[in-house]
Amino acid sequence: MTEQIPESWRPVLEPVLDSPTSRRLGGWLAAEEAAGKAVYPPRGSRLRALELTPLDEVRVVILGQDPYHGPGQAMGLSFSVPQDEKIPPSLRNIYKELESDCGIAAAGHGDLTGWARQGVLLLNNTLTVEAGKAASHAGRGWDTITDACVAAVAARPVPSVFILWGSHAQAKAGRIEGLRGVGDGGRHCLIASPHPSPLSAHRGFFGSRPFSRTNAFLKTHGRGRIDWRV
């Protein structure tokens, strides 16, 4: 691993990154790039979610699966693309639900950096992908690292919101010991629905109101609110 660990996440991640699994991941990534394979996002932006959202500032976690695998799309934040990139279909559906839920018109770009700077951890389960091959780096060891990030948020005494879109995100949260929703007697709020992908959005993502529900929970627990405008 050549990425610089953001200061607030070091106590959580340094022991994990020193594990055999993480060392194998680092060696494998280096070999893939040495073989000439394009890996997204580029070096320097793979821990972007952690850089923009320090651990002690996390209020919301939105879990994604893996980065976009098209050139120029992946920027180290789940569901987000740079401003000059075409908005992907899942993000278009997120914007549709945002407008329905909060009356916020869809943005003309897909850069969600503004959310991240407000304490929304936009974390993918797998933080790299080979160009043109979705989920190609799944199972290589990233989940050990991102599990540690989610567990660290869940372990804090302050209430947070975990937005889980799709079975993959819901399964990941289920692996974190002690992470339960407020209805289960826990201190956190879990908002689960189908994924915003065009294949599943009409099965319950639309109408799930994740944005207003998040702000209602944060306000109730004295944690302010997220300005969801992009």
TORNUNU-391944 format. One record per residue (C-alpha): residue in three letters; x negated, y, z. Coordinates in Angstrom, 2 decimals. Layout:
! TORNUNU-391944
Ala, X, Y, Z
...
END
This chain:
! TORNUNU-391944
Met, 0.00, 0.00, 0.00
Thr, -1.45, 3.31, -1.08
Glu, 1.44, 5.57, -0.09
Gln, 0.94, 7.99, 2.78
Ile, 3.34, 7.11, 5.60
Pro, 5.22, 10.22, 6.77
Glu, 4.26, 11.14, 10.33
Ser, 7.62, 10.55, 11.99
Trp, 7.88, 7.02, 10.56
Arg, 4.34, 5.86, 11.42
Pro, 5.11, 4.26, 14.81
Val, 7.81, 2.21, 13.10
Leu, 6.02, 1.28, 9.90
Glu, 2.33, 0.92, 10.69
Pro, 2.76, -2.41, 12.52
Val, 4.99, -3.70, 9.70
Leu, 2.58, -2.58, 6.98
Asp, -0.20, -4.47, 8.75
Ser, 1.72, -7.74, 8.43
Pro, 0.74, -10.49, 5.95
Thr, 3.98, -9.92, 4.02
Ser, 3.23, -6.24, 3.45
Arg, -0.39, -6.90, 2.56
Arg, 0.74, -9.43, -0.03
Leu, 3.20, -6.88, -1.40
Gly, 0.45, -4.27, -1.73
Gly, -1.87, -6.68, -3.48
Trp, 0.87, -7.87, -5.82
Leu, 1.87, -4.31, -6.77
Ala, -1.75, -3.41, -7.49
Ala, -2.11, -6.50, -9.69
Glu, 1.10, -5.70, -11.60
Glu, -0.10, -2.18, -12.35
Ala, -3.60, -3.39, -13.23
Ala, -1.97, -5.72, -15.75
Gly, -0.46, -2.69, -17.46
Lys, 3.11, -3.03, -16.24
Ala, 5.05, 0.20, -15.67
Val, 6.36, 0.42, -12.11
Tyr, 9.01, 2.92, -11.02
Pro, 9.05, 5.25, -9.23
Pro, 5.44, 6.31, -9.79
Arg, 2.90, 6.29, -6.99
Gly, 3.31, 9.20, -4.64
Ser, 7.11, 9.11, -4.64
Arg, 7.88, 5.60, -3.41
Leu, 8.35, 6.77, 0.19
Arg, 10.09, 9.99, -0.84
Ala, 13.21, 9.17, 1.20
Leu, 11.11, 8.98, 4.36
Glu, 9.22, 12.16, 3.51
Leu, 12.37, 14.22, 3.05
Thr, 14.24, 12.74, 6.01
Pro, 12.12, 12.35, 9.16
Leu, 13.28, 9.66, 11.56
Asp, 14.28, 12.12, 14.27
Glu, 16.44, 14.05, 11.79
Val, 18.44, 11.14, 10.35
Arg, 22.18, 11.59, 10.71
Val, 23.41, 9.40, 7.86
Val, 21.99, 6.38, 6.04
Ile, 23.11, 5.53, 2.49
Leu, 21.69, 2.19, 1.42
Gly, 20.94, 1.37, -2.20
Gln, 19.60, -1.81, -3.75
Asp, 16.56, -0.90, -5.88
Pro, 15.35, 2.05, -7.99
Tyr, 16.65, 2.87, -11.45
His, 14.54, 1.01, -13.99
Gly, 14.68, 3.49, -16.89
Pro, 11.82, 5.89, -17.62
Gly, 11.98, 9.13, -15.65
Gln, 14.98, 8.13, -13.54
Ala, 13.61, 6.81, -10.24
Met, 12.55, 9.48, -7.76
Gly, 12.38, 7.57, -4.46
Leu, 15.93, 8.38, -3.32
Ser, 18.80, 5.92, -3.65
Phe, 21.36, 6.87, -6.32
Ser, 19.45, 10.09, -7.16
Val, 17.78, 11.11, -10.42
Pro, 15.74, 14.23, -11.33
Gln, 17.71, 17.26, -12.45
Asp, 16.81, 16.87, -16.11
Glu, 17.95, 13.23, -16.29
Lys, 21.38, 12.03, -17.36
Ile, 23.66, 11.26, -14.41
Pro, 23.99, 7.45, -14.04
Pro, 27.47, 5.85, -14.00
Ser, 27.44, 4.95, -10.28
Leu, 26.52, 8.50, -9.33
Arg, 29.26, 9.86, -11.59
Asn, 31.71, 7.75, -9.59
Ile, 30.22, 9.02, -6.33
Tyr, 30.87, 12.55, -7.58
Lys, 34.45, 11.63, -8.50
Glu, 35.08, 10.34, -4.99
Leu, 33.40, 13.41, -3.50
Glu, 35.76, 15.67, -5.44
Ser, 38.80, 13.62, -4.46
Asp, 37.70, 13.43, -0.82
Cys, 36.38, 16.93, -0.21
Gly, 37.39, 19.03, -3.22
Ile, 33.75, 19.47, -4.28
Ala, 33.43, 19.61, -8.05
Ala, 30.93, 17.27, -9.71
Ala, 27.44, 18.70, -10.04
Gly, 25.82, 19.11, -13.42
His, 22.78, 17.09, -12.32
Gly, 22.01, 14.02, -10.23
Asp, 19.32, 15.27, -7.83
Leu, 20.44, 14.49, -4.26
Thr, 17.42, 16.07, -2.57
Gly, 19.71, 18.53, -0.80
Trp, 21.45, 15.67, 1.00
Ala, 18.13, 14.18, 2.06
Arg, 16.95, 17.48, 3.54
Gln, 20.06, 17.55, 5.74
Gly, 19.37, 14.20, 7.37
Val, 20.89, 11.80, 4.84
Leu, 18.41, 8.93, 4.46
Leu, 18.80, 7.78, 0.84
Leu, 17.03, 4.46, 1.20
Asn, 16.81, 1.60, -1.28
Asn, 16.26, -1.92, 0.02
Thr, 13.50, -2.45, -2.56
Leu, 11.36, 0.60, -3.24
Thr, 9.86, -0.31, -6.62
Val, 10.97, -1.96, -9.86
Glu, 9.38, -2.95, -13.15
Ala, 10.40, -0.85, -16.12
Gly, 13.51, -2.24, -17.80
Lys, 13.96, -5.08, -15.32
Ala, 16.53, -4.48, -12.60
Ala, 15.82, -6.18, -9.26
Ser, 12.45, -7.41, -10.57
His, 10.67, -6.55, -7.29
Ala, 13.35, -7.94, -4.99
Gly, 12.08, -10.57, -2.57
Arg, 8.48, -9.36, -2.73
Gly, 8.39, -7.90, 0.79
Trp, 9.96, -4.47, 0.60
Asp, 12.97, -5.64, 2.60
Thr, 10.75, -6.22, 5.64
Ile, 9.69, -2.57, 5.51
Thr, 13.13, -1.11, 4.84
Asp, 14.73, -3.36, 7.47
Ala, 12.35, -1.77, 9.97
Cys, 13.49, 1.70, 8.87
Val, 17.18, 0.86, 9.29
Ala, 16.54, -0.84, 12.62
Ala, 14.66, 2.22, 13.87
Val, 17.62, 4.48, 13.08
Ala, 20.05, 2.04, 14.70
Ala, 17.90, 1.79, 17.84
Arg, 18.02, 5.50, 18.59
Pro, 20.47, 6.65, 21.28
Val, 22.06, 9.28, 19.02
Pro, 25.13, 8.21, 16.98
Ser, 24.58, 7.99, 13.23
Val, 26.64, 7.04, 10.18
Phe, 25.73, 4.08, 7.96
Ile, 27.43, 4.21, 4.54
Leu, 27.36, 0.74, 3.03
Trp, 28.44, 0.50, -0.60
Gly, 28.65, -3.05, -1.87
Ser, 27.91, -6.48, -0.43
His, 24.14, -6.07, -0.73
Ala, 24.05, -3.02, 1.55
Gln, 26.52, -4.60, 3.95
Ala, 24.42, -7.76, 4.21
Lys, 21.30, -5.70, 4.95
Ala, 22.98, -3.85, 7.80
Gly, 24.27, -7.16, 9.12
Arg, 20.68, -8.32, 9.60
Ile, 19.96, -5.48, 12.02
Glu, 20.50, -6.68, 15.57
Gly, 22.80, -4.48, 17.58
Leu, 24.08, -2.45, 14.61
Arg, 27.84, -2.36, 14.97
Gly, 30.52, 0.14, 14.14
Val, 32.40, 2.30, 16.59
Gly, 35.36, -0.05, 16.36
Asp, 33.14, -2.85, 17.63
Gly, 32.02, -0.95, 20.69
Gly, 28.84, 0.38, 19.13
Arg, 27.67, 3.97, 19.07
His, 27.32, 4.21, 15.30
Cys, 29.85, 4.64, 12.52
Leu, 29.79, 2.09, 9.71
Ile, 31.66, 3.01, 6.53
Ala, 31.81, 0.06, 4.17
Ser, 33.43, -0.20, 0.76
Pro, 32.82, -1.73, -2.67
His, 29.92, -0.35, -4.70
Pro, 30.49, 2.79, -6.83
Ser, 29.41, 0.92, -9.94
Pro, 31.96, 1.03, -12.80
Leu, 32.34, -2.73, -12.29
Ser, 33.63, -2.37, -8.72
Ala, 34.57, 1.24, -7.95
His, 38.27, 0.63, -8.59
Arg, 38.30, -2.23, -6.06
Gly, 38.24, 0.12, -3.09
Phe, 35.39, 2.58, -3.47
Phe, 37.74, 5.19, -4.87
Gly, 39.89, 6.41, -2.01
Ser, 37.48, 5.26, 0.72
Arg, 36.74, 8.90, 1.72
Pro, 33.19, 8.31, 2.98
Phe, 32.18, 11.98, 2.98
Ser, 35.01, 13.43, 5.06
Arg, 34.90, 10.44, 7.43
Thr, 31.18, 10.97, 7.92
Asn, 31.62, 14.62, 8.79
Ala, 34.52, 13.89, 11.13
Phe, 32.34, 11.42, 13.05
Leu, 29.33, 13.74, 13.17
Lys, 31.45, 16.63, 14.41
Thr, 33.07, 14.49, 17.11
His, 29.62, 13.50, 18.38
Gly, 28.09, 16.96, 18.27
Arg, 25.84, 16.30, 15.28
Gly, 27.12, 19.02, 12.95
Arg, 28.20, 18.22, 9.43
Ile, 26.68, 17.51, 6.02
Asp, 27.18, 20.03, 3.24
Trp, 27.86, 17.55, 0.43
Arg, 27.60, 20.13, -2.34
Val, 24.77, 19.18, -4.71
END
